[in-house]
Amino acid sequence: MDVIVVGAGPAGTMAAEAVAKEGYSVTVFEKGPLRREKPCGGGVSYRVMEEFNLDMTADFYDRRCLGIFLCSPKHDTIRLTDKEEDAGYLVMREKFDYCLVERARKTGAQFREKTYAHPYVENGKIRGVKTTEPTDMEEGVEECDIVIACDGTPSHFARTLNIYRGNDYNQATTYQYQMRMDNAEIDEIIGNNMEIYFGHEWTPYGYSWIFPKKGVLTVGNGTWLYAIKKKKTNLKRCLDRFIREHPVASKKLEHAEIMYAQSAMMGFTGIASPIYLDNFMLAGDAAGFVSVPTGEGIYYSMVSGRIAGEVAVEALKAHDTSHRFLKKYKKRTDKKMGADMTWGYWLRRLVMDKERSQNKLVEASLKDKWIYDMTGRLIGGEIGYRTFLMKYLVRPDKLIKLM
Ligand SMILES: Cc1cc2nc3c(=O)[nH]c(=O)nc-3n(C[C@H](O)[C@H](O)[C@H](O)COP(=O)(O)OP(=O)(O)OC[C@H]3O[C@@H](n4cnc5c(N)ncnc54)[C@H](O)[C@@H]3O)c2cc1C
């Protein structure tokens, strides 16, 4: 086999597609079933559709997203990105991820589900994967020229290879319910908006969300691990109280019924270092490609997966899969997304985690059209964090309004 990809999330499927469409053999090992509902808000920014040429008529999304609704700690509310056209899409991951699997399959990528992969290392170098199939616990070794690990967070591959750097200050934990509600009622009460609620009273140093789908609301919260320990609370308790007592959200959720709960970690660790070794690349959440202020990771995972796949093809063509050649992967991901990862972390820690800034952001967006547009473009993924901060640096009159 030329390439093995670990994990059939958005990063893994895009990596596999990039390899297979150039005629190289690639197999994706997925520990779960290929149709699996990954815990996620399911907000997909418009740039995903554009950059990956996804078929808008396909049945992979549940609802078009036209706006972003913010509620400040003081309970001021605003609806951003007042657009006619789509700001993005709202998806159930079971459906969305499987559409990406099907797309990759059409290019020739192979998938093996319910198969757990471990790094297979020989003489200090990765040579493939060791697999365990839970049905018969049969172990096998699959050799290949390049392994691309897209195994999510916290990555088993990154931890085993000693390149994982998560700690209580750069990892978040999340808890969410999928709630059933009549679709007509969702249309009327929430509409086509992603809703984000700030306030330490509800989620300390994090935020809560309501993302509408078709007859389903994804209602959740997330914050840093250190915040949970410091406040001696747990996210389930916070979320239950948010649903029952939040002055704005509780009224909207009166008729929503919990179907099931989900919980997962989010790694805001910054880009893993190194993200490539001889015969090996790390992509998606496993490599730390997720926006720290918003938690948006689908776009960054798909981009990093695709770049990893493209670099793998170039390495195979050049008969050089050494770390010296794979350095290209870091250069290209840094160029495309490095600034968002670095600036995003500081934007969140120094500004967005603070209730005063959250109140100011909503207040100023309500009063000033320029700030309103800028906030909408940032949260909607239209501009990056560096561009956002630069625009404010050349408009000190606007910056003052946020301070
Ligand atoms: C609660 C929550 C809400 C979120 N909301 C949003 C949102 O609204 N919008 C957004 O853009 N992002 C959101 N994210 C982030 C987004 O879900 C991730 O960034 C994205 O799924 C990362 O894709 P990935 O392919 O890197 O990893 P994943 O989607 O996590 O896929 C990794 C895959 O690898 C498999 N795997 C793991 N280990 C192994 C192994 N050893 N062998 C074989 N298979 C393995 C897993 O089963 C999994 O299928 C959210 C995350 C959470 C936790």
PDBQT file of the ligand as one rigid body, heavy atoms in Angstrom, charges set to zero:
ROOT
HETATM    1  C1  LIG A 501     -18.777  19.419  21.024  1.00  0.00    +0.000 C 
HETATM    2  C2  LIG A 501     -18.036  19.853  19.795  1.00  0.00    +0.000 A 
HETATM    3  C3  LIG A 501     -18.634  20.772  18.944  1.00  0.00    +0.000 A 
HETATM    4  C4  LIG A 501     -17.973  21.145  17.750  1.00  0.00    +0.000 A 
HETATM    5  N1  LIG A 501     -18.619  21.991  16.894  1.00  0.00    +0.000 NA
HETATM    6  C5  LIG A 501     -18.039  22.311  15.716  1.00  0.00    +0.000 A 
HETATM    7  C6  LIG A 501     -18.740  23.103  14.761  1.00  0.00    +0.000 A 
HETATM    8  O1  LIG A 501     -19.884  23.494  14.958  1.00  0.00    +0.000 OA
HETATM    9  N2  LIG A 501     -18.094  23.406  13.597  1.00  0.00    +0.000 N 
HETATM   10  C7  LIG A 501     -16.814  22.969  13.332  1.00  0.00    +0.000 A 
HETATM   11  O2  LIG A 501     -16.277  23.304  12.262  1.00  0.00    +0.000 OA
HETATM   12  N3  LIG A 501     -16.142  22.209  14.225  1.00  0.00    +0.000 NA
HETATM   13  C8  LIG A 501     -16.720  21.851  15.397  1.00  0.00    +0.000 A 
HETATM   14  N4  LIG A 501     -16.059  21.039  16.278  1.00  0.00    +0.000 N 
HETATM   15  C9  LIG A 501     -14.709  20.560  15.918  1.00  0.00    +0.000 C 
HETATM   16  C10 LIG A 501     -14.803  19.423  14.885  1.00  0.00    +0.000 C 
HETATM   17  O3  LIG A 501     -15.683  18.440  15.345  1.00  0.00    +0.000 OA
HETATM   18  C11 LIG A 501     -13.418  18.826  14.658  1.00  0.00    +0.000 C 
HETATM   19  O4  LIG A 501     -12.491  19.860  14.445  1.00  0.00    +0.000 OA
HETATM   20  C12 LIG A 501     -13.389  17.866  13.475  1.00  0.00    +0.000 C 
HETATM   21  O5  LIG A 501     -14.265  16.798  13.655  1.00  0.00    +0.000 OA
HETATM   22  C13 LIG A 501     -11.969  17.327  13.279  1.00  0.00    +0.000 C 
HETATM   23  O6  LIG A 501     -11.943  16.421  12.217  1.00  0.00    +0.000 OA
HETATM   24  P1  LIG A 501     -10.819  15.272  12.180  1.00  0.00    +0.000 P 
HETATM   25  O7  LIG A 501     -11.050  14.533  10.941  1.00  0.00    +0.000 OA
HETATM   26  O8  LIG A 501      -9.498  15.870  12.449  1.00  0.00    +0.000 OA
HETATM   27  O9  LIG A 501     -11.139  14.375  13.474  1.00  0.00    +0.000 OA
HETATM   28  P2  LIG A 501     -12.458  13.584  13.852  1.00  0.00    +0.000 P 
HETATM   29  O10 LIG A 501     -13.653  14.119  13.198  1.00  0.00    +0.000 OA
HETATM   30  O11 LIG A 501     -12.438  13.526  15.348  1.00  0.00    +0.000 OA
HETATM   31  O12 LIG A 501     -12.203  12.135  13.273  1.00  0.00    +0.000 OA
HETATM   32  C14 LIG A 501     -11.200  11.303  13.804  1.00  0.00    +0.000 C 
HETATM   33  C15 LIG A 501     -11.587   9.882  13.482  1.00  0.00    +0.000 C 
HETATM   34  O13 LIG A 501     -10.508   9.032  13.840  1.00  0.00    +0.000 OA
HETATM   35  C16 LIG A 501     -11.019   7.845  14.412  1.00  0.00    +0.000 C 
HETATM   36  N5  LIG A 501      -9.931   7.262  15.211  1.00  0.00    +0.000 N 
HETATM   37  C17 LIG A 501      -9.382   7.780  16.336  1.00  0.00    +0.000 A 
HETATM   38  N6  LIG A 501      -8.363   7.007  16.754  1.00  0.00    +0.000 NA
HETATM   39  C18 LIG A 501      -8.274   5.993  15.880  1.00  0.00    +0.000 A 
HETATM   40  C19 LIG A 501      -7.406   4.859  15.778  1.00  0.00    +0.000 A 
HETATM   41  N7  LIG A 501      -6.403   4.670  16.637  1.00  0.00    +0.000 N 
HETATM   42  N8  LIG A 501      -7.600   3.992  14.765  1.00  0.00    +0.000 NA
HETATM   43  C20 LIG A 501      -8.605   4.188  13.854  1.00  0.00    +0.000 A 
HETATM   44  N9  LIG A 501      -9.445   5.232  13.906  1.00  0.00    +0.000 NA
HETATM   45  C21 LIG A 501      -9.275   6.140  14.901  1.00  0.00    +0.000 A 
HETATM   46  C22 LIG A 501     -12.220   8.324  15.205  1.00  0.00    +0.000 C 
HETATM   47  O14 LIG A 501     -13.146   7.280  15.449  1.00  0.00    +0.000 OA
HETATM   48  C23 LIG A 501     -12.782   9.414  14.305  1.00  0.00    +0.000 C 
HETATM   49  O15 LIG A 501     -13.785   8.913  13.427  1.00  0.00    +0.000 OA
HETATM   50  C24 LIG A 501     -16.682  20.633  17.456  1.00  0.00    +0.000 A 
HETATM   51  C25 LIG A 501     -16.078  19.724  18.346  1.00  0.00    +0.000 A 
HETATM   52  C26 LIG A 501     -16.745  19.324  19.490  1.00  0.00    +0.000 A 
HETATM   53  C27 LIG A 501     -16.088  18.339  20.423  1.00  0.00    +0.000 C 
ENDROOT
TORSDOF 0
